[in-house]
Amino acid sequence: MAKSKAAVTENRLQRFAREIRTELKKVVWPSRQEAINLTMIVAGVSVAVGMFLGGVDLVFKKLFEMIIGGF
């Protein structure tokens, strides 16, 4: 006897949910302090990269103004 499509889908969903729970039990979650420290590092690096790219953009803007303004 063949299983109905709903039964097969339910079995797949149940297996998927069971596998998710199993994998989440293996996760080593960071402590609150680790999460705060890593967030500050990411924010600091993001600001530094933003400032660097802003500076590069400003240099190229001035360079193009000099080139275009010369004509």
N, C-alpha and C positions, 0 to 999 in steps of 0.2 A: 504494500500500500504506500503510495507516495504522500509525502508531507505536503500540507497546504503551504502556499506562499507566505501567508501570515505567520505560520509556525516557524518556518525557516528564518524569516526576518526577525522574529522575536528571539530565536536562539542566537542569531548573530548579534543582536543588540545586547542580550544578556552576557554573551561572551566578551563583547567589547567593553561593557561596563565593568565586568569582573577584572579584565586586563588593566583597565585604567586604575582601579583601586589597588591592584597588585603593584603597579609601577609607582603610584603615589606613595606607597608605604616605603619604597626604596629611596625616596628623595631625602636628601639631607638639607633641611631648610636653614638659611642663615639666621643668626641671632639678630635681635633688634639693632644692636650696635653695629654689627657687620653690615646690615642693610643700610643703615644711616651713613656709615663710612663710604660704602661703595656708591651710594647715591650722590654724596658730596664729590667724590672723584669724577663721576660721570658729568655732573653739573660743571665742575671746574674745567674739565677737558673740553666740554662743549663751548664754554665761554671763550677759552683760549683759541680754539679752532675758529670760532666765529670772529674773534678779533683779528686773527691772522688773515682769514679770507677777506674781511672788510678792508684790511690794509692793502692786500694784493689788489683788490678791486679799485681802491683809491689810486694806487700807483698806475694801474692800467688806464683808469679814467683820465688822469693827468697826462699820461703819455699820448693817448689818442687825441686829447684836446690840443696838445702841442703839434701833433702831426696834421690834424685836420685844420687847425687854426693857421697853419703855415701856408695854406693854399689861397 
